[in-house]
Amino acid sequence: MHELMKFFAPFVIFFSCCLFCDDTPISHAPIGVMGDHTHQKDEIMISLRIASMKMRGNLLGSNVINDNQILELPNPNVGMPNAPANLSIVPKEMDMKMFMLGGMLAVTDKVTLMGMMMFQELNMNSNTFQGMMGRNLLGSFNLSSEALSQISLFGLVDIHKSNLEKTIFSIGIVKSIGPNDKMGNILTPMNTRIDVIMPYGMQGSDKSTKLSVGYTYKKFYDLSSIGVQVKTKLNIEKKNWAFGNKYESSVWWQQLINENFAWSLRYKISKEESIEGGDSRIFGPVQTANPYNYGGLNSHLGIGVNTTFHLFQSEHSDRLALELLIPVNQNKNNLQMQNKNKVIIGYQKAF
């Protein structure tokens, strides 16, 4: 808890200094929730979100598994030439950064269009062990990838809007545009270096088209608000493979500290199916080359701060927010890396 307070202290100090603004900090959901609000006709909004997440160690389902135990598991690609019988490459740590640039335009008082593009940076460090005999550690290697990953377009429709309650229906298309055949140099269990197509999770995208549908409800009180959002993302078109369908729910509570600063608690639960299809060029004695080792049921607790202030002059305030997502429960599909904390920071400005 002490480390958590040290993490948030600089933001609390900064946000608390942003006084005498018009818009309320609780009019928008925590920054990790998207598609939670609409605008009046002809209003526009721009936004920038930066998310950073780390993965470290491995889970088999919901149980921690160490390197020696992983090396005892069978290699699903054992039929390949020179392939060891067991897994021999173990992912150790992965860093993911996402940069999301968005915009909103209210075409009527009831319908708002929202578009977004996402750029991502991925880095993974893995250890390689001998494929047979002593299974000694041979060394480690790093894979990295960066790409403009996806673009999306949504329509947000106000089902009900009043000063105390808002209900929004959203529907949109998410198009993955990044490459799905990026190469990387790996250390093999034969103690050689070769270039291969990187595993699914290290690719710029899956080249799929997904349909996203969501529902958001918010209720406001004098000094607080509550909200709930459910949404799903379904594959409607794919190339040879695509990340699985995803279902997600969030419920949150926000509390005003002063007229320009609020804090929030959010509980998020998500279920993602395994990869649909596969790429025969992605193989190797490593868990990330197996399309069944993706997806699962995960839940997170979010702690956030949200502030309004005037940086650029307009009728609306600037908005700056931060949210820390802490894993509560992880039940992975088979063998996968373990999620650690995720941080999201965002800036929004309406005109």
Backbone torsions as a table, in degrees:
resi	resn	phi	psi	omega
1	MET	NA	-38.1	178.9
2	HIS	-61.3	-42.3	178.8
3	GLU	-65.6	-35.5	179.0
4	LEU	-65.0	-42.3	179.0
5	MET	-65.1	-38.5	177.4
6	LYS	-63.0	-35.8	-179.4
7	PHE	-66.1	-42.5	-174.0
8	PHE	-85.4	-19.5	-172.2
9	ALA	-53.2	-48.6	-179.0
10	PRO	-60.5	-35.6	-179.3
11	PHE	-71.8	-40.1	179.0
12	VAL	-61.2	-43.7	179.7
13	ILE	-62.1	-44.8	-178.6
14	PHE	-66.5	-47.0	-175.2
15	PHE	-65.9	-35.5	-176.9
16	SER	-68.5	-19.6	180.0
17	CYS	-82.2	-10.2	-174.7
18	CYS	-90.4	83.2	-172.4
19	LEU	-105.1	169.4	171.2
20	PHE	61.5	51.0	176.5
21	CYS	-113.7	162.3	-172.7
22	ASP	-85.1	-51.9	-173.6
23	ASP	-74.7	149.0	-178.9
24	THR	-87.0	142.3	179.6
25	PRO	-64.0	-21.8	-177.9
26	ILE	-95.7	7.4	177.7
27	SER	-72.8	-21.8	173.5
28	HIS	-110.7	153.5	177.0
29	ALA	-72.0	172.6	171.2
30	PRO	-51.7	149.5	-169.3
31	ILE	-62.2	-21.3	178.0
32	GLY	-76.5	-7.6	178.2
33	VAL	-100.0	127.9	179.8
34	MET	-116.1	152.4	-179.8
35	GLY	73.4	30.6	-174.7
36	ASP	-97.9	-5.6	-176.3
37	HIS	-147.5	162.1	177.8
38	THR	-126.5	-177.9	-178.8
39	HIS	-133.6	167.2	174.2
40	GLN	-77.2	157.4	-176.1
41	LYS	-49.5	133.4	176.1
42	ASP	76.5	-2.9	174.3
43	GLU	-74.6	146.9	175.0
44	ILE	-126.4	156.4	176.3
45	MET	-142.8	140.7	173.0
46	ILE	-115.7	150.8	-178.7
47	SER	-146.9	152.1	173.1
48	LEU	-136.1	124.4	175.5
49	ARG	-119.7	139.6	174.6
50	ILE	-124.6	123.6	-179.0
51	ALA	-121.0	138.8	179.3
52	SER	-132.7	128.5	179.7
53	MET	-137.4	146.1	179.5
54	LYS	-121.4	144.5	171.8
55	MET	-123.3	140.2	-178.1
56	ARG	-151.9	136.9	-177.9
57	GLY	76.5	-178.8	-174.0
58	ASN	-136.5	151.4	176.6
59	LEU	-124.9	143.2	168.0
60	LEU	-110.0	101.9	-168.9
61	GLY	70.2	-112.2	177.4
62	SER	-112.6	6.9	-175.5
63	ASN	-106.1	135.8	176.6
64	VAL	-64.8	137.1	179.9
65	ILE	-131.5	135.8	-177.3
66	ASN	-94.5	175.5	-175.2
67	ASP	-60.7	-44.2	-178.1
68	ASN	-61.4	-37.5	178.1
69	GLN	-69.6	-37.4	177.9
70	ILE	-64.1	-39.0	-179.2
71	LEU	-66.3	-13.1	177.3
72	GLU	-90.6	-8.7	-177.7
73	LEU	-81.4	146.3	-177.6
74	PRO	-69.8	147.7	176.2
75	ASN	-85.7	116.9	-178.4
76	PRO	-67.0	-15.4	179.4
77	ASN	-104.5	33.8	-174.7
78	VAL	-64.5	-19.3	-179.4
79	GLY	-77.6	-9.2	179.6
80	MET	-71.5	154.7	178.5
81	PRO	-58.9	133.3	177.8
82	ASN	62.8	16.4	-178.7
83	ALA	-78.2	131.8	176.7
84	PRO	-70.5	158.1	-178.1
85	ALA	-70.4	-29.2	-177.0
86	ASN	-117.1	164.9	173.4
87	LEU	-59.2	140.1	-175.1
88	SER	-135.3	-6.7	175.4
89	ILE	-118.3	125.8	-174.3
90	VAL	-119.0	113.9	173.9
91	PRO	-62.3	136.3	-177.5
92	LYS	-110.0	-42.6	-175.6
93	GLU	-153.5	142.8	178.2
94	MET	-138.9	135.0	176.1
95	ASP	-115.1	132.7	178.6
96	MET	-126.9	131.1	175.6
97	LYS	-127.4	134.9	179.4
98	MET	-127.6	134.5	177.9
99	PHE	-118.3	117.4	-173.7
100	MET	-119.0	115.9	177.8
101	LEU	-104.0	123.6	-175.1
102	GLY	-130.1	163.8	176.6
103	GLY	-149.0	149.7	178.1
104	MET	-131.5	143.8	176.6
105	LEU	-139.1	122.6	178.7
106	ALA	-87.4	110.3	-179.6
107	VAL	-82.5	-26.3	170.9
108	THR	-142.9	178.6	176.6
109	ASP	-69.6	-15.6	-177.9
110	LYS	-110.6	-16.3	-175.5
111	VAL	-124.2	124.6	177.2
112	THR	-122.8	133.0	175.0
113	LEU	-93.3	140.8	179.7
114	MET	-132.6	127.7	176.2
115	GLY	-123.0	152.9	-178.6
116	MET	-153.5	145.2	169.9
117	MET	-125.8	145.2	-176.0
118	MET	-126.3	130.5	173.4
119	PHE	-110.8	135.9	-178.1
120	GLN	-130.1	148.5	174.3
121	GLU	-122.9	129.9	-178.4
122	LEU	-126.5	137.6	175.6
123	ASN	-139.3	131.9	179.7
124	MET	-134.8	134.0	176.5
125	ASN	-111.9	132.2	-176.9
126	SER	-133.1	154.1	173.8
127	ASN	-105.2	142.0	177.3
128	THR	-113.9	133.9	179.9
129	PHE	-116.3	157.2	174.7
130	GLN	-55.6	140.4	-176.5
131	GLY	-72.9	-24.3	-178.3
132	MET	-142.4	179.3	176.6
133	MET	60.6	-120.8	-170.5
134	GLY	-70.8	-15.8	-177.6
135	ARG	55.6	36.2	-179.3
136	ASN	-69.7	152.9	175.9
137	LEU	-70.5	124.3	179.8
138	LEU	-92.7	-29.9	-178.2
139	GLY	154.4	-170.5	-179.3
140	SER	-130.0	164.1	176.4
141	PHE	-149.3	162.0	-177.0
142	ASN	-122.6	137.9	172.4
143	LEU	-116.3	141.8	178.3
144	SER	-139.6	153.3	-177.5
145	SER	-154.7	142.5	173.2
146	GLU	-145.7	144.2	-176.1
147	ALA	-168.7	152.4	163.7
148	LEU	-72.3	105.6	-163.9
149	SER	-84.8	-46.5	-174.9
150	GLN	-155.3	158.4	172.0
151	ILE	-128.0	152.3	-177.9
152	SER	-145.7	153.3	176.3
153	LEU	-138.8	127.6	-176.6
154	PHE	-126.5	154.0	166.6
155	GLY	-113.3	126.8	178.6
156	LEU	-110.1	124.6	-175.7
157	VAL	-118.3	125.8	175.6
158	ASP	-75.0	112.3	174.5
159	ILE	-80.3	-39.8	177.8
160	HIS	-149.6	134.7	179.1
161	LYS	-143.3	125.8	173.5
162	SER	-146.7	-179.0	178.9
163	ASN	-67.7	-21.4	-174.6
164	LEU	-109.6	-21.1	-176.7
165	GLU	-142.0	147.5	174.6
166	LYS	-141.0	135.8	176.3
167	THR	-130.0	127.1	-173.8
168	ILE	-129.0	135.3	171.7
169	PHE	-108.6	135.8	-179.7
170	SER	-127.6	144.8	175.4
171	ILE	-146.8	138.9	-177.1
172	GLY	-165.1	173.7	179.2
173	ILE	-116.6	132.3	176.1
174	VAL	-114.8	118.0	-177.5
175	LYS	-110.9	120.1	176.7
176	SER	-83.5	121.5	-173.5
177	ILE	-116.9	-8.8	-179.8
178	GLY	-71.6	166.3	178.9
179	PRO	-69.5	150.9	176.3
180	ASN	-119.7	19.3	-179.9
181	ASP	-136.7	35.5	-179.6
182	LYS	-69.3	142.8	-176.7
183	MET	-98.9	155.5	175.1
184	GLY	-149.2	157.7	-179.0
185	ASN	-100.2	123.6	-175.4
186	ILE	-120.7	158.9	171.3
187	LEU	-95.2	119.6	-176.0
188	THR	-87.1	164.4	175.2
189	PRO	-65.1	-11.3	174.7
190	MET	-88.9	5.1	179.5
191	ASN	65.5	38.6	174.6
192	THR	-123.4	161.1	177.2
193	ARG	-108.3	128.7	177.9
194	ILE	-139.0	158.2	174.8
195	ASP	-94.6	128.7	179.8
196	VAL	-136.5	164.3	169.9
197	ILE	-71.5	127.5	-174.4
198	MET	-68.1	158.8	-179.6
199	PRO	-60.1	166.1	-175.5
200	TYR	-53.4	-46.1	-175.7
201	GLY	-68.8	-11.6	179.2
202	MET	-101.7	2.4	-178.8
203	GLN	-81.7	157.4	-179.6
204	GLY	-67.0	-27.9	175.4
205	SER	-171.0	-179.7	176.3
206	ASP	-107.8	5.2	178.3
207	LYS	62.9	24.5	-176.8
208	SER	-96.2	167.1	167.6
209	THR	-119.3	128.3	-175.1
210	LYS	-122.8	145.4	172.3
211	LEU	-97.5	127.3	-180.0
212	SER	-117.5	129.2	179.5
213	VAL	-128.8	137.3	-178.2
214	GLY	-146.0	161.8	178.2
215	TYR	-139.2	130.7	-178.9
216	THR	-129.7	135.3	175.2
217	TYR	-128.4	132.8	177.6
218	LYS	-133.3	141.1	176.3
219	LYS	-129.6	135.8	-173.8
220	PHE	-113.2	140.1	173.7
221	TYR	-118.4	-174.5	-176.1
222	ASP	-59.0	-46.9	-175.0
223	LEU	-125.1	11.5	-176.7
224	SER	-152.7	172.7	175.6
225	SER	-151.5	157.0	173.7
226	ILE	-127.6	157.7	-179.7
227	GLY	-156.6	157.9	175.2
228	VAL	-143.6	141.6	177.0
229	GLN	-139.5	134.7	171.7
230	VAL	-124.0	138.9	179.0
231	LYS	-153.1	158.3	179.2
232	THR	-138.2	151.3	178.8
233	LYS	-131.0	115.8	-172.1
234	LEU	-119.2	137.7	176.4
235	ASN	-71.1	127.4	174.3
236	ILE	-117.1	-11.4	176.1
237	GLU	-160.6	136.6	178.2
238	LYS	-144.6	163.5	173.2
239	LYS	-84.9	-117.8	179.0
240	ASN	-86.6	-17.1	177.7
241	TRP	-156.8	162.7	178.5
242	ALA	-157.6	143.5	172.1
243	PHE	-59.0	147.0	-170.7
244	GLY	-68.0	164.3	174.7
245	ASN	-56.7	146.7	-175.5
246	LYS	-129.5	138.8	179.7
247	TYR	-128.1	131.7	-171.4
248	GLU	-142.7	141.0	176.5
249	SER	-135.4	142.7	175.6
250	SER	-136.0	143.6	170.7
251	VAL	-132.9	136.9	-174.8
252	TRP	-142.5	161.8	176.4
253	TRP	-135.6	134.5	178.7
254	GLN	-124.5	145.4	-178.1
255	GLN	-133.1	127.8	175.7
256	LEU	-72.0	134.9	171.0
257	ILE	-95.4	-44.9	169.1
258	ASN	-145.8	-172.9	-172.7
259	GLU	-66.3	-12.7	-178.4
260	ASN	-125.9	9.1	-175.9
261	PHE	-143.7	133.6	178.4
262	ALA	-141.1	159.3	173.2
263	TRP	-126.4	162.6	-172.5
264	SER	-143.6	155.7	168.9
265	LEU	-123.6	137.3	179.6
266	ARG	-138.9	140.1	171.9
267	TYR	-114.7	126.2	-176.8
268	LYS	-124.3	134.4	175.0
269	ILE	-130.5	135.8	-177.0
270	SER	-140.2	145.8	176.2
271	LYS	-127.3	127.7	178.5
272	GLU	-125.6	133.3	-180.0
273	GLU	-79.3	165.8	178.0
274	SER	-64.9	165.2	178.2
275	ILE	-60.2	136.6	174.6
276	GLU	-89.6	126.9	-179.9
277	GLY	80.8	-156.8	-179.2
278	GLY	-179.6	170.4	178.5
279	ASP	-124.7	116.7	-176.9
280	SER	-64.5	-16.6	179.1
281	ARG	-80.9	-12.5	177.3
282	ILE	-98.1	107.8	-178.3
283	PHE	-152.3	174.5	178.8
284	GLY	139.0	164.9	-177.8
285	PRO	-82.5	56.3	-177.1
286	VAL	-142.3	144.0	-175.6
287	GLN	-60.7	-33.2	-175.2
288	THR	-71.7	-11.0	177.3
289	ALA	-88.2	-1.2	-178.6
290	ASN	-102.4	114.0	-177.0
291	PRO	-62.8	-17.5	177.8
292	TYR	-78.7	-10.3	-179.9
293	ASN	-95.5	43.2	177.7
294	TYR	-138.2	150.6	179.8
295	GLY	87.3	-177.7	-178.1
296	GLY	142.6	-172.4	-179.4
297	LEU	-113.4	120.5	-176.2
298	ASN	-134.4	147.4	174.9
299	SER	-132.4	149.1	-177.2
300	HIS	-137.5	151.0	169.8
301	LEU	-106.2	126.2	-179.8
302	GLY	-107.7	133.1	174.6
303	ILE	-119.6	121.5	-171.8
304	GLY	-134.3	165.6	172.8
305	VAL	-133.4	149.5	-173.9
306	ASN	-146.4	128.8	-178.4
307	THR	-136.6	156.1	172.4
308	THR	-122.6	146.0	-179.1
309	PHE	-163.0	172.8	179.4
310	HIS	-110.8	105.2	173.7
311	LEU	-105.2	-47.2	174.8
312	PHE	-113.1	130.9	-174.9
313	GLN	-70.8	128.8	173.2
314	SER	-169.1	-177.8	178.9
315	GLU	-70.8	-18.1	-177.4
316	HIS	-114.9	152.1	-179.9
317	SER	-78.0	157.9	166.8
318	ASP	-77.2	154.8	-178.2
319	ARG	-134.1	130.4	177.1
320	LEU	-128.0	134.1	-175.1
321	ALA	-145.7	157.0	178.7
322	LEU	-143.0	144.1	175.6
323	GLU	-141.9	135.4	174.8
324	LEU	-107.9	121.5	178.8
325	LEU	-104.2	122.2	-177.1
326	ILE	-111.1	125.3	179.0
327	PRO	-60.5	134.1	176.5
328	VAL	-104.8	-47.1	-179.1
329	ASN	-145.4	138.0	178.4
330	GLN	-132.7	122.3	176.1
331	ASN	-128.3	91.2	-172.5
332	LYS	-78.5	154.8	168.0
333	ASN	-76.6	100.1	179.0
334	ASN	68.1	-137.3	-171.8
335	LEU	-95.9	120.7	-179.6
336	GLN	-150.4	167.7	175.1
337	MET	-73.4	156.4	-176.5
338	GLN	-92.3	131.2	178.5
339	ASN	-71.1	140.6	169.5
340	LYS	-113.6	-163.7	-174.4
341	ASN	-66.4	150.9	176.3
342	LYS	-123.9	135.3	179.4
343	VAL	-117.9	131.9	177.0
344	ILE	-125.3	128.6	174.4
345	ILE	-126.5	139.4	-174.8
346	GLY	-145.7	152.0	176.3
347	TYR	-125.2	135.9	179.5
348	GLN	-135.6	142.0	179.7
349	LYS	-144.4	125.1	178.9
350	ALA	-107.4	148.8	179.1
351	PHE	-130.0	NA	NA
